[in-house]
Amino acid sequence: MANPKEKTPMCLVNELARFNRIQPQYKLLNERGPAHAKIFTVQLTLGEQVWEAEGTSIKKAQHSTAAKALSESVLPRPAPRSPKADVNSNPGSITPTVELNGLAMKRGEPAIYRPLDPKPMPNYRANYNFRGMINQRYHYPVPKIFYVQLSVGSREFIGEGRTRQAARHNAAMKALQALRNEPIPERPPQSPEEKTEVQEGTDASKSEISLVYEIALKRNLSVNFEVLKESGPPHMKSFLTRVTVGEFAAEGEGNSKKLSKKRAALTILQDLKKLPFIPTVEKPKTHYKKRTKTILKTAPDYGQGMNPISRLAQIQQAKKEKEPEYQLLSERGMPRRREFVMQVKVNNEVATGTGPNKKVAKRNAAEAMLLQLGYKASTVPQSPSEMDNKGWNGQKASFTEATSNTQKGLLHLSPDVYQEMEASRNGSPSSTSPTATMARELLLNGQAPQSPTADGSVPMKGKNMACGVSVQPAQQLDYLAHIQGFQVQYSDAQSGKENVTYLTLSPVQMTFHGTGSTLQASHDQAALSALKQLSEQGLDPIDGPIKVQ
């Protein structure tokens, strides 16, 4: 219902039933529909009349039935009650004191309430002489009446009531009746001195110590609090504090340092408020121009120790130009030995880079673009995690010494690589390069093929390939280099506890690397990478020199 005080149909039916001295009876007749949308039918019996109605709940059905009964019933109805008239009621539920405070603020005249002493009441029991305890029940206490004096500007009003708050409301009602229809006076403009005094005097939210510091700051005076004396027993200490503000000084005493400091500040405030008024001068606002950043990021040697990708991006941001755009051009190689080609575009400049994964290819492309733009090469060493030093099972490949029970020729090959090489050997060869054929045979069988170019009498570091002994990849590569007429050069370095080997084939300009716990293991891994690459492409690369990192 819109009005919560309005009576419901069931309440009105109950009043009608009481007036006619009958009992209303509600009865649930039917219930239908699904569980989430029930429909209830309720019957109301009032005397000899019966009504039925439906609703989505039992309570709503009862109200509908009661409303129907009120509109159709022929029973006599009680007379409506007149609303109670409250003389002191205020429309809008606003008390007289609140309304008077608003009116006083508009007029600029504060409303001040002062309690008055109650008037002497006559002694009603003076002429009575009751005897016995039984008559004491009739001696009622005399009601106490409170009086309040209200001052609004130059006018005064007296209010009375059973409580002090009721007396305030009564005085406020009298003031409202007198001031409501009067025009609001115009307030004269306030001088700066009066305004400052009012602000300093009426600021109740600030302590005396804060006000002392504010006045001293405005007048550029120094403030100093000093405890002069401490006396009395431990449970009743007394402190004497002196405050000095410029040439003024005052003292305060209290049972704590805080209280004595506060009383000293309160004393010196009286002297500080007597000082002449200082006009405030508004300083003109100065606008400072933002200085542009003078960090030079266009020098050729800027950021040599940074990652090339971040270095190129920062240089473009410093130039306020478009950021570099990277694009993957192609992927080539076997599934486990991929080579990615990444292209970077900066304005009208284009550069490419290759690598065993997209991250390294992107880095090489950024480095190539930096060199193309005239910057010096980066000096950041490549981390071992970015090197392609993982085997077919995702772990670092380490070549240890072969044992007697190691299977010949299949020591370092994964199953999928072996199947691809076996299929390429049995099927139609896609490349007629003799180097690729020999490298494939060395990887699969560990022995050289019977070709007219191979000299079968040439030993491979003193070991016969036809024997059933396992041959290391470094020995296989040396044998292939001797047959095909190219040179193998190893360059070793130490990275922590691991050995890093860089293998170079000349004059074909092919570079490989390998890592291992021993020097022989790192040589073998680099040689294995070279044999795998030679088995795929041979010594006749199509796209120029190949560099595998």
N, C-alpha and C positions, 0 to 999 in steps of 0.2 A: 504494500500500500504506500501511497505517496506520503501521507501523514501518519507517523507512527502512533499518534494519540487518537486516531480515528478508530472507532469500534468495528470489529469484524462482524460478518453476518451471523456467525454462530453466537457471538456475545449478545447481539440484538435479539436473536431467537430465545436465548436464555432469559433475557429481561421480559420478553413478551410472555414466556411460559410462567415466570414468577408472578407477573401481573394477573394472569388468568388462573393461577394456582393449578397448573398442570405440569407434567413431566415430559420433556422432549426425549425421543428415543431414536437413535441412529443405528441402522442395521446394514451390514455389507451383504449385498445380494449376489454379485457376480464379479468375477475376475478373469480377464481374458488378455490375449496377446503374448508376445515373446517376453523373455525375462527383462530385456533392456527397454521395452516399450509397453508396460502394462497399462490396462484400462480397467478402472474400478467403478462399480455401480453401487451407490449408497442410497438407502431409503430412510426418510425422516417421517416419523409419526408424531403429530402434534394434536392431541385430542382425538377427534374423529377424522381428521384430514391426513392424507398421505401424499408425499412427494418423492420423486426419484430423480437422480442426476448422476452424471459420469465425470471422471477426472483422472489425470495421470497419476495421482496418489490418493490415498484414502483421505488425507486432510483436505486436499483440494476438492474432492468429491463431496465431502461434508459441507464445505463452504458454499459450493454451488447449490447443493440441496437447500441449505439455509437461506441463501439469497432468493431462490425460487419460492420458498415458503413465505418469506417476508413480502414478496410482491403479490402473492395469490391468497394469503391468509385473510379470513374475514373476522378473526378474533379482535376484540377491542384492544387498542394500543395505549400504553401509558403516555402521560403528557411529557413532552421533552423538557429536560432540565435546562434552566438558564445558566449560562457560564458565570463563574464567580468574578465579581468586579474587584480588582485590586487597585486601590487608589495610588499606592506607592510603586506600582509596577512600572518599569521602564521599557519602552519598546526596543526590540533588538537585543535583549538580554545584556545590556550595557549598564553597569552600576552608575549611580549619580556621581560618585567620586571620579570615575574614569572619564565620564563626559565633561565634568568640570575641568579636569586637568587639560583636556584637549582645547577647551574654550579659553582657559587661562594662558596656554602657550600661544594661541593666536593673538590674544590681547597684549602679550608681553608682560603679564602681571602674574607672578607665581602665587599658587594657592598654598597657604601655610595654615596648618591645623595646630591648635594649642589646647591641651586638655585643661578643664576647669575643675575646681573642687566641687563635689556634690553639695547641693543645698541641704540645710538641716530639715529633716522630716519631723512632723508632729508626733508626739508620743501617744499612740492610740490606747495603750494599756494603763495610762495614768489613773483613770477613774474606776478601774476594775480591781476587784479583790477576790481572785479565785482561790479556793482552798481545795486541797486534795490533788493527788497525782492524776486523777481521771480527767480533770479539766485542762491539763496541759496540752492535749492534742489540738485544742482549738486556738492555741497561740501561734499564729502564722507569722513568719518573718516579714519584716517590712521590705518591699521591693526597693532595690537600689537603682537610681537613675543617674546616668553619666551625662556630662555636659562637655561640649567641644566648641571652641571659638575658632571661626574660620575667617581668615583675612585674605581678600583678593584685591590687591592694589590698596586703595584708601577705604574700602568698604569692609565691614565686619558683619558676620552672621553667627548666631548661636544655634547649635543643634543639640538635641537631647534624644536619649534612647536607653533601652534596657542594657545594651552593651556599648562599649566604646566605638565599635565599628558602626553600629546602628546610629549613634549620635553623629558620626562623621557623614554618613549617608544623608541624615536629616538636614545637616547644615549645608551639604552640597546641593540638595534639592531646593533649599531656599535661595542659595546663590544663583542657581540656574534660572529660577523664575524671575530673578531681578536683572540678570545680565544677558539673558538669551536674546532679547529684542534690542539691546543697545548696540550702537555702531562700534566697530573695532577701532580703537585709537591708533593714530599713526605714530610710530616710534621714531624719535629723532636719530640722526646718524651718530654713531658712537665714535668717539675720538680714539686714536691709536693707543694713548696712555690708558684710558679706561678699559679698552679691549684687552690690553696686556694684563692689567690688574685683575680683571675678571677671569681671564684664562688661568693666571697663576693661582688665584684664590679659590676657584671653583673646581679645579682639577682634583677630584677626590681619588682617582685611580692611581695617582703617583704619590710616592712617599716623600717625606720631608727631605731626605737625603738626596733623592733624585732631583727635586726642585732646586736644591742648593747647587748641584752640579750643572744643571741647565742654565741657571742664572750666571754662574761663573764662566761657563763656556761662551755665553753671549757677550760677556764683558771682558773676556780674555783674562780671567783671574785664576790663580792657582788655588786648589783646595787641599787641605791637609787635616786629617783627624789624628789625634794623639791621646792615648790613655795616660793621664797624669798621675792618678793615685788609685790604689786598690787597697781597701781596708775591710775590717770586719772578720768574723770567724768563717771557717770554710763553708758552713751551711747558710750563712747570711752575708755574702760578699756585697760590697758597695764599690762602684767604679765611678771615677770622675774623668770625663773625656772633654778635650778642648778641640774646637774646630776653628781653623784659620782660613779665611777667604780674602786674599789680598791684604788690605789694611784692617779688615774687620776680624774680630775674634769673639768667641762665646764658649761657655762651658755648660755641661749637662751632667747630671748625676742619676744613677739608677742601679738596680740590683743585678744588671747584666751589662756587658759591653754594648750590646745592640741597643738596649733601651737608653743608656747614657748617650750613645752616639745620636740617636733619634732626637732626644731632648735638646742636645746641643745644636743640631741642625734647625729645630723648630725655633730656638732662641735667635739664631743668627738670621733666619728668614725675615724677621721683623725689621732688621736693619737693612737687609738687601732690598726689600721692597720700597724703601724710602729713597733709593737712588734715582736720579733723573732718567727719563725714558730715552732709549737709544733707538733712533729711527732705523728701520731695516732697509738696506739698499739691495735691490735685486741685481744680481750680476748678469750681464748679457751672456747668453748661451754661445759657447764657442763650438763650432763644428770642425772636427778633425777629419781630414781625408784619410781614407784607408791606404796604407802603403802597400804597394804591389810587392809580391814575393820576388826576391832577388836571387833565388837559388838557380844557378845556371845548370841546366840539364842538357844543354846542347853541345857541351865540350866533347871532343872525340874520345877522351879517356873517362867519361862519366860512367859510373856503375860497372867497372870491369869485374868486380868481385860479386856481382849479382847474377841471378838467373837470367838468361837471355830473354825469356818471355816477359818477366816482370820489368826488365830493363827497357825493352822496346815499348811496353805499355806506358811506363812513366815518361819516357821521352816524348811520346805522342801527346800525353796529357799536358806536359810542359809547353809544347808548341801549340796547344789548344786546337789540335787536329783530330781527325777521326781515328778511333782505336783500330789496331790491326785486326784483319779478318783472316781466319784460318779455315782451310778447306782440305779435306782428304781427297787426294786425286786417285790413288789406286792402291791395291794390295796385290802382292805377288809372292811366289814361293810356295813351299809345301805348308800344310796346315800347322805343323810344329815348328817351322822355320820361316815365318812370315817376314816380309819386308814391306813397310808402309811408306808412302810418298805423300808428304804434307806440303801444301802451298800456303804462303802468307802474302797478303796484299796490303800495302800501305800507300794510300793515294794512287799514284800511277805506277808504283814500283811493285814488282812481283818477284818472289824468290821461293825456292823449293828446298826441302830437306828430306832425307830418308833415315830410317831406323828400324830396329826389330820390333818396336811397338809405337803406338801413336804418340806417347809422351816424348820419347826420344826424337821422333821425327818432327814433332812440333818445335822442340827445342833447337834442333839443327836448322829448321827453317827460319826461326827467329834470329839465330846467330848469323845465318847467311844474309838476312835482310839488314842486320846491323853493319856487317862488312860492306854491303852494297851501298848503304847510306853514308859511309865514310867514317864509321866508328871503329875503335880498336877492338880486337878480339877479346872475348871474355876469358877471365882467368879462373873460373870456378871449376874445380876438378869434378869429374863425373863420379857420382857415388856408386859403390858396388851394387846397390839395389837396382840401378838403372841398366847395368850391364846384362847382357843376355847370357847368363851363366847358369841357367836352370836346365835340368834334364827333362826327359819325357814324362817323368812322374811328378814334376813340379818342385823337385828338390835340387840342391846344388849337386852338379855332377862332379865327382872326385874320382880320379883314376888311380887305383892302387895296383900294387904288383899282382900280376896274374898268377893264379895257383895252377896246380896240375889238373884239377878237375873242372877248370873253366872251359865252357864250350867254345870252340874255335870260331872266330870271325863274328860272333854275335855278342861280344862282351859289352859293347857300348850302344847297342841299338834297341830302341823300343819296339814293341810288337807292331804298331801301326806303320812305323817307318820301314820295318823289315818287309811287311806285306806289300807296301807300295813299290819298294825296290824289286822285290821278287816278281811282282806283276809286270813291272816295266822291263825286266830282263827276259821273261818268258814271252811277252807280247811283242808287238812290232815296235822297235826302238824309235823314239821320237827324235833323237839326236844322233848323228853319225860321228860325233867327236870321239877320237880314240882315247883322249884323256878321260872323258866322262865314263867310257866303257871300262877302262882299266880301274878307275877309282871305285866304280860300282862293284866290280869283281873283287877288289881288295876288301871292301866293306862286308860283302856277303860271305866270301869263302876264305879270306885271308891269304890268297895266293894270286899271282899275276896270271892273266889270260895268255893263251897261246896265240900271240899276234906277231906278225913279221917285224914289228918295231921293237918288240921286247926281246932283250937278250937274256935267254934263260940261264946262261952261265954266270950272270952277275950276282954275287951274293948280296944279301941285305943285312949289313952290319954283322956279317959272320954267321948268319942263321939261314937255313934252307927253308923256303916257303912251303915245300911239299911235305915237310914233316908235320907230325900231329901236335906241334907245339904252338901255343897261343902267341901271336905277334902283336906288339903294341902299335897303336895308331901312328906314333912318331916314326917308328921304323917303316911302316907301310908308306907314309908320305915321303920319307927319304928315298925309298925304292922308286916310287912314282916320279919323283923329281929327277932321279938319275936317268930313268928311261926317257922322259919327255924333255929333258934338257932345261929345266928351270931351277932356280936357286931357292933354298929355304933358309930363312934367317930368324932366330929366336932372340927376343929382348925381354929380360926378366926384371921384375920389380917386386917389392915386399909391401903388402897391404894388411897391416895388423899381423895375425897369425897365418895368413894365407899368402901363397905365392901367385903372382899375376904374370902371365906370359903373353906377349904380343908377337904374333907370327906374321912374317911378311914374305910373300911370294914375288919374286922378281924374275923377269921384267914385266910381268903382267899386272903389277900394282894391285895386288889383292892382300887385304889385311884381316887377320882373325885374332881372337884373344881367348884365353882360357885361364881358369883358376883351379887351385888344388892345395891340399895340405902339404904336399912335397913338390919339389921342382919337376920331377919326372911326371907327376900327375897333372900339373898345369900344362906341361909340354904335350902330353897325350890328349888333353881336352882341346887345346888349340888345333892340334893336328887332325883330330876327329871332325871339328867344325870345317876345316879346310877340305877334307875328303868328302864330306857330305855336299859342300858347295860345288866341288869339282864334279861330283857324280851327277849333279843337276844341270850345270851350265857348261862344264868343260873349261878349256882355256881360251875360248873365243866368245867373250861377252858381247852382247848386242848393243847395250846402252853405254858403252865406254867402260872406264875403270870401275870396278865394284869395290866398295868399302863396307865391310860388315863389322858392326860394333857390338 
